[in-house]
Amino acid sequence: MDFLLEFLTRFFDKLQSPTLGFLIGGMVIAALNSRLQIPDSVYKFIVFMLLMRVGLKGGIAIRQSNLAEMLLPALFAAVIGIVIVFIARHTLARLPKIITVDAIATGGLFGAVSGSTLAAGLTMLESEGMQYEAWAAALYPFMDIPALVTAIVLASIYTSKQKSLSKQESLSKEEYLSKQAVAAGDYPSKPEYPTSRQEYRSQQRGSEGKGVEIWPIVKESLQGSALSALLLGIVLGIITRPDSVYESFFNPGFRGLLSVLMLVMGMEAWSRIGELRKVAQWYVVYAFVAPLLHGLIGFGLGYIAHITTGFSPGGVVILAVIAASSSDISGPPTLRAGIPKANPSAYIGSSTAVGTPVALAVGIPLFIGLAQAMMGS
């Protein structure tokens, strides 16, 4: 009972964070039809600054740390990204009125990582005084890329199977008509068979559809603006010595820029709610439950790393936060290109309108409270 009371007290304290206040404020003014607008160019600059700051800090830490410490958390991050997509494939896709490719794309977006949610989580950790490995932010691509690749591959396999089944049904119909014609005395001409094993394999490949090329998916993800900024910061932090620039320019304005970003995200979340009305209401349920479930999976694996390798409580929280997040920048264009048949209103609407606010307003305080209660940090 004492553990539960301590956890609830800490959880509700986190809800009073200024970061979350700006998010809720953005939703409120959007609901009131305010004409306040933040230019898209300003939004992109803020995201760039935040992720560069996170990347630089991570790169500096990587340069000074033992890379072997990263192996288990990085492996867990990749596993989480893949598992999240399979969860959506075998849960959301089975619900009424849910189109399978839409469900897979939604799983891919929820498996991918939000740079802004990561930045918010880091800010709250610092405000709580929780120590974490600065390189933990570098777990971002280890989860993001496998999730997007898995979603696109699964969608391609499913689409190919559907085409194959459709073709078999068509052939069955033709066979039936052929038998009817034979019964009527109209014999069909001799069928043409493959003349060689190579020709047979060629026909089989053609009937099964083209294979999925992994590298273009990875390349598209790496070229996304969010991941590019983060990786650039990490590389510069490793190969240069940007400590003075980091301390004098990138670090001081971090909290202020993040507050403006939360305001924009709150306004965006409210504007996306209308998109969910175009798709099945199950997306709302999924988008509310998924960030918490995914985050708890991340927290559980992070806790295993904490026990086995000494992964810090703050690091456990970061792994949980990126697992709970859903990509808001690089993920949507990657999925639009990789799964063109999926409905963006389904996966973007559920992510932006419900998933991200839940991850920010409920998930981050929840995971910090759990870490403090379980690991005494």
C-alpha positions as CSV (number, residue, x, y, z in Angstrom):
1,M,0.0,0.0,0.0
2,D,2.8,2.4,0.9
3,F,4.4,1.7,-2.5
4,L,1.1,2.5,-4.3
5,L,0.6,5.7,-2.4
6,E,4.1,6.9,-3.0
7,F,3.8,6.1,-6.7
8,L,0.4,7.9,-7.1
9,T,1.8,11.0,-5.2
10,R,4.8,11.2,-7.5
11,F,2.6,10.5,-10.6
12,F,0.2,13.4,-9.9
13,D,3.2,15.7,-9.1
14,K,4.5,15.0,-12.6
15,L,1.2,16.1,-14.2
16,Q,1.9,19.6,-13.0
17,S,5.0,19.9,-15.2
18,P,5.2,23.1,-17.3
19,T,6.0,20.9,-20.3
20,L,2.7,19.1,-20.0
21,G,1.0,22.4,-19.2
22,F,1.9,23.8,-22.6
23,L,0.7,20.7,-24.3
24,I,-2.7,21.0,-22.7
25,G,-2.8,24.7,-23.3
26,G,-2.3,24.1,-27.0
27,M,-5.2,21.7,-27.1
28,V,-7.4,24.2,-25.2
29,I,-6.8,27.2,-27.5
30,A,-7.3,25.0,-30.5
31,A,-10.6,23.8,-29.1
32,L,-11.6,27.4,-28.6
33,N,-10.9,28.1,-32.3
34,S,-8.1,30.5,-31.6
35,R,-6.4,32.0,-34.6
36,L,-2.9,31.6,-33.0
37,Q,-0.5,30.0,-35.5
38,I,3.1,28.9,-35.3
39,P,4.7,29.0,-38.7
40,D,5.8,25.6,-40.0
41,S,9.3,26.9,-40.6
42,V,9.6,27.9,-36.9
43,Y,8.3,24.4,-35.9
44,K,10.9,22.7,-38.0
45,F,13.7,24.9,-36.6
46,I,12.6,24.2,-33.0
47,V,12.6,20.4,-33.7
48,F,16.1,20.7,-35.3
49,M,17.5,22.7,-32.3
50,L,16.1,20.2,-29.8
51,L,17.3,17.1,-31.5
52,M,20.7,18.6,-32.2
53,R,21.0,19.4,-28.5
54,V,20.0,15.8,-27.6
55,G,22.4,14.4,-30.2
56,L,25.4,16.5,-29.2
57,K,24.9,15.5,-25.5
58,G,24.6,11.9,-26.6
59,G,27.7,12.1,-28.8
60,I,29.8,13.7,-26.1
61,A,28.7,10.9,-23.7
62,I,29.4,8.1,-26.2
63,R,33.0,9.5,-26.7
64,Q,33.6,9.2,-23.0
65,S,31.8,5.9,-22.3
66,N,32.2,2.2,-22.8
67,L,30.3,1.2,-26.0
68,A,29.8,-2.3,-24.5
69,E,27.3,-0.8,-22.1
70,M,25.1,0.2,-25.0
71,L,24.8,-3.3,-26.5
72,L,21.9,-4.8,-24.4
73,P,19.8,-1.6,-24.3
74,A,20.3,-1.2,-28.1
75,L,19.3,-4.8,-28.7
76,F,16.2,-4.3,-26.5
77,A,15.3,-1.1,-28.4
78,A,15.4,-3.0,-31.7
79,V,13.3,-5.9,-30.3
80,I,10.7,-3.5,-28.9
81,G,10.3,-1.7,-32.3
82,I,9.7,-5.0,-34.1
83,V,7.4,-6.4,-31.4
84,I,5.1,-3.3,-31.4
85,V,4.4,-3.8,-35.1
86,F,3.5,-7.5,-34.6
87,I,1.2,-6.5,-31.7
88,A,-0.7,-4.2,-34.0
89,R,-0.8,-6.9,-36.7
90,H,-2.4,-9.5,-34.4
91,T,-4.6,-7.3,-32.2
92,L,-5.7,-4.1,-34.0
93,A,-5.9,-5.8,-37.4
94,R,-8.4,-8.3,-36.0
95,L,-10.9,-5.8,-34.6
96,P,-14.1,-5.0,-36.5
97,K,-14.0,-2.6,-39.5
98,I,-10.2,-2.4,-39.3
99,I,-8.3,-2.8,-42.6
100,T,-5.2,-4.9,-42.1
101,V,-2.7,-2.6,-44.0
102,D,-4.0,0.4,-42.0
103,A,-3.4,-1.6,-38.8
104,I,0.1,-2.5,-39.8
105,A,1.0,1.1,-40.8
106,T,-0.4,2.2,-37.4
107,G,1.8,-0.3,-35.6
108,G,4.8,0.9,-37.6
109,L,4.1,4.5,-36.6
110,F,3.7,3.6,-32.9
111,G,6.8,1.4,-33.1
112,A,8.8,4.3,-34.6
113,V,10.1,7.1,-32.3
114,S,9.0,10.7,-31.7
115,G,12.0,13.0,-31.3
116,S,9.8,15.6,-29.5
117,T,8.5,13.1,-27.0
118,L,12.0,12.0,-26.3
119,A,13.0,15.6,-25.8
120,A,10.1,16.1,-23.4
121,G,11.1,13.0,-21.4
122,L,14.7,14.1,-21.1
123,T,13.5,17.5,-19.8
124,M,11.3,16.0,-17.2
125,L,14.1,13.6,-16.1
126,E,16.4,16.6,-15.7
127,S,13.8,18.5,-13.7
128,E,13.5,15.5,-11.4
129,G,17.2,15.3,-11.0
130,M,17.3,11.7,-12.3
131,Q,20.6,10.6,-13.6
132,Y,20.7,8.8,-17.0
133,E,23.3,7.8,-19.6
134,A,23.5,10.7,-22.1
135,W,24.0,8.1,-24.8
136,A,20.6,6.7,-24.1
137,A,19.1,9.2,-26.6
138,A,21.1,7.3,-29.3
139,L,18.7,4.3,-28.8
140,Y,16.3,6.3,-31.0
141,P,17.4,4.8,-34.4
142,F,17.8,1.3,-33.0
143,M,14.0,1.2,-32.4
144,D,12.8,3.6,-35.1
145,I,14.3,1.8,-38.2
146,P,13.4,-1.8,-37.3
147,A,9.8,-0.8,-36.6
148,L,9.4,1.0,-40.0
149,V,11.2,-1.8,-41.9
150,T,9.0,-4.5,-40.2
151,A,5.8,-2.6,-40.9
152,I,6.6,-2.1,-44.6
153,V,7.7,-5.8,-45.0
154,L,4.6,-7.1,-43.2
155,A,2.4,-4.9,-45.3
156,S,4.1,-6.1,-48.5
157,I,3.8,-9.8,-47.5
158,Y,0.1,-9.3,-46.7
159,T,-0.6,-7.5,-49.9
160,S,1.2,-10.2,-51.9
161,K,-0.8,-12.9,-50.2
162,Q,-4.0,-11.1,-51.0
163,K,-3.1,-10.8,-54.6
164,S,-2.1,-14.5,-54.7
165,L,-5.5,-15.5,-53.2
166,S,-7.3,-13.2,-55.6
167,K,-5.5,-14.8,-58.5
168,Q,-6.2,-18.3,-57.2
169,E,-9.9,-17.5,-57.0
170,S,-9.8,-16.1,-60.5
171,L,-8.1,-19.3,-61.7
172,S,-10.6,-21.5,-59.9
173,K,-13.4,-19.6,-61.7
174,E,-11.7,-20.1,-65.0
175,E,-11.2,-23.8,-64.3
176,Y,-14.9,-24.2,-63.5
177,L,-15.8,-22.5,-66.8
178,S,-13.3,-24.7,-68.6
179,K,-15.0,-27.8,-67.2
180,Q,-18.3,-26.5,-68.2
181,A,-17.0,-26.0,-71.7
182,V,-15.6,-29.6,-71.8
183,A,-18.9,-30.9,-70.7
184,A,-20.5,-29.1,-73.6
185,G,-18.0,-30.6,-76.1
186,D,-15.9,-27.4,-76.5
187,Y,-12.4,-28.7,-75.6
188,P,-9.8,-26.1,-74.7
189,S,-6.5,-25.9,-76.4
190,K,-3.4,-27.6,-74.9
191,P,-2.0,-25.6,-72.0
192,E,1.5,-24.1,-72.2
193,Y,3.9,-25.4,-69.5
194,P,7.3,-23.9,-68.5
195,T,10.0,-25.3,-70.7
196,S,12.7,-25.1,-68.1
197,R,13.3,-24.9,-64.3
198,Q,14.5,-21.3,-64.7
199,E,11.3,-20.3,-66.5
200,Y,9.2,-22.1,-63.8
201,R,10.9,-20.2,-61.0
202,S,10.5,-16.9,-62.9
203,Q,6.8,-17.5,-63.2
204,Q,6.6,-18.4,-59.5
205,R,8.4,-15.2,-58.6
206,G,6.0,-13.2,-60.8
207,S,3.0,-14.8,-59.2
208,E,4.2,-14.0,-55.7
209,G,5.0,-10.4,-56.3
210,K,8.3,-8.5,-56.0
211,G,10.4,-8.9,-52.9
212,V,10.7,-6.0,-50.4
213,E,14.0,-4.1,-50.6
214,I,15.2,-3.3,-47.1
215,W,17.9,-0.7,-47.9
216,P,15.5,1.9,-49.5
217,I,13.4,1.8,-46.3
218,V,16.4,2.3,-44.0
219,K,17.7,5.1,-46.3
220,E,14.3,6.8,-46.2
221,S,14.3,6.7,-42.4
222,L,17.8,7.9,-42.1
223,Q,17.1,10.8,-44.4
224,G,14.2,11.9,-42.3
225,S,14.6,15.4,-40.8
226,A,14.3,14.2,-37.2
227,L,16.7,11.3,-37.3
228,S,19.1,13.2,-39.5
229,A,19.4,16.0,-37.0
230,L,19.8,13.6,-34.1
231,L,22.5,11.5,-35.9
232,L,24.3,14.6,-37.0
233,G,24.5,15.8,-33.4
234,I,25.7,12.4,-32.2
235,V,28.4,12.3,-34.9
236,L,29.6,15.9,-34.2
237,G,29.6,15.1,-30.5
238,I,31.8,12.1,-31.1
239,I,34.4,13.4,-33.6
240,T,34.6,17.0,-32.5
241,R,34.7,18.8,-29.1
242,P,31.5,20.9,-29.1
243,D,31.2,21.3,-25.4
244,S,31.5,25.1,-25.4
245,V,28.9,25.5,-28.2
246,Y,26.6,23.0,-26.4
247,E,26.8,24.8,-23.1
248,S,26.6,28.4,-24.5
249,F,24.0,28.0,-27.3
250,F,22.1,24.7,-27.5
251,N,21.6,23.9,-23.8
252,P,20.3,27.3,-22.4
253,G,17.2,27.6,-24.6
254,F,16.3,23.9,-24.5
255,R,13.3,24.2,-22.1
256,G,11.9,27.3,-23.7
257,L,12.0,25.8,-27.2
258,L,10.5,22.6,-25.9
259,S,7.6,24.5,-24.3
260,V,6.8,26.1,-27.7
261,L,7.0,22.7,-29.4
262,M,4.5,21.3,-26.8
263,L,2.1,24.1,-27.6
264,V,2.3,23.4,-31.3
265,M,1.8,19.6,-30.7
266,G,-1.2,20.3,-28.5
267,M,-2.8,22.4,-31.3
268,E,-1.9,19.8,-33.8
269,A,-3.4,17.0,-31.7
270,W,-6.7,18.7,-31.4
271,S,-6.9,19.4,-35.1
272,R,-6.3,15.8,-35.9
273,I,-9.2,14.5,-33.8
274,G,-11.5,15.1,-36.8
275,E,-9.5,12.7,-38.9
276,L,-10.3,9.8,-36.5
277,R,-14.0,10.2,-37.3
278,K,-13.3,9.0,-40.8
279,V,-12.0,5.6,-39.6
280,A,-13.2,3.0,-37.1
281,Q,-13.5,4.1,-33.5
282,W,-11.3,1.2,-32.4
283,Y,-8.3,3.4,-33.4
284,V,-9.1,5.6,-30.5
285,V,-9.0,2.7,-28.1
286,Y,-5.8,1.4,-29.5
287,A,-4.1,4.8,-29.5
288,F,-5.0,5.3,-25.8
289,V,-3.8,1.8,-24.7
290,A,-0.9,1.3,-27.0
291,P,1.5,4.0,-25.7
292,L,1.1,2.7,-22.1
293,L,1.4,-1.0,-23.1
294,H,4.5,-0.3,-25.3
295,G,6.1,1.9,-22.6
296,L,5.6,-0.8,-20.0
297,I,7.3,-3.4,-22.3
298,G,10.2,-0.9,-22.7
299,F,10.3,-0.3,-19.0
300,G,10.3,-4.1,-18.3
301,L,13.2,-4.8,-20.7
302,G,15.0,-1.7,-19.4
303,Y,14.6,-3.0,-15.8
304,I,16.2,-6.3,-16.9
305,A,19.2,-4.2,-18.3
306,H,19.2,-2.3,-15.0
307,I,19.6,-5.6,-13.1
308,T,22.1,-7.2,-15.4
309,T,24.3,-4.3,-16.6
310,G,23.6,-1.5,-14.2
311,F,21.5,0.5,-16.7
312,S,20.4,3.6,-14.8
313,P,16.8,4.3,-13.7
314,G,16.8,7.3,-15.9
315,G,18.0,5.2,-18.8
316,V,15.1,2.7,-18.1
317,V,12.7,5.7,-18.3
318,I,14.2,6.8,-21.6
319,L,13.7,3.3,-23.1
320,A,10.1,3.3,-21.9
321,V,9.5,6.8,-23.3
322,I,10.7,6.1,-26.8
323,A,8.7,2.8,-26.7
324,A,5.6,4.8,-25.8
325,S,6.1,7.5,-28.4
326,S,4.9,7.4,-32.0
327,S,6.8,9.1,-34.8
328,D,5.5,12.5,-35.7
329,I,8.1,13.7,-38.2
330,S,10.1,11.0,-40.1
331,G,7.6,8.1,-39.7
332,P,4.6,9.4,-41.7
333,P,6.4,10.2,-45.0
334,T,8.3,6.8,-44.8
335,L,5.0,4.9,-44.3
336,R,3.2,6.9,-47.0
337,A,5.9,5.8,-49.5
338,G,6.3,2.3,-48.2
339,I,2.6,1.4,-47.6
340,P,0.8,3.6,-50.1
341,K,-2.5,1.7,-49.7
342,A,-2.7,2.5,-46.0
343,N,-5.0,5.4,-45.0
344,P,-3.0,8.2,-43.4
345,S,-6.1,9.3,-41.4
346,A,-5.9,6.1,-39.5
347,Y,-2.3,6.0,-38.5
348,I,-1.5,9.7,-38.4
349,G,-4.8,10.6,-36.8
350,S,-4.6,8.0,-34.0
351,S,-0.9,8.9,-33.3
352,T,-1.1,12.6,-33.3
353,A,-4.6,13.1,-31.8
354,V,-4.4,10.5,-29.1
355,G,-1.2,8.5,-28.9
356,T,1.2,11.4,-28.5
357,P,-0.8,13.3,-25.8
358,V,-1.2,10.0,-23.9
359,A,2.5,9.3,-24.1
360,L,3.4,12.9,-22.9
361,A,0.7,13.5,-20.3
362,V,0.3,10.0,-18.8
363,G,3.2,7.9,-20.0
364,I,6.2,10.0,-19.0
365,P,5.0,10.8,-15.5
366,L,4.0,7.1,-15.1
367,F,7.4,5.8,-16.0
368,I,9.3,8.3,-13.9
369,G,7.1,7.5,-11.0
370,L,7.6,3.8,-11.5
371,A,11.4,4.2,-11.7
372,Q,11.5,6.3,-8.6
373,A,9.3,3.9,-6.6
374,M,11.0,0.7,-7.8
375,M,14.7,1.7,-8.1
376,G,14.8,4.4,-5.5
377,S,16.2,7.2,-7.8
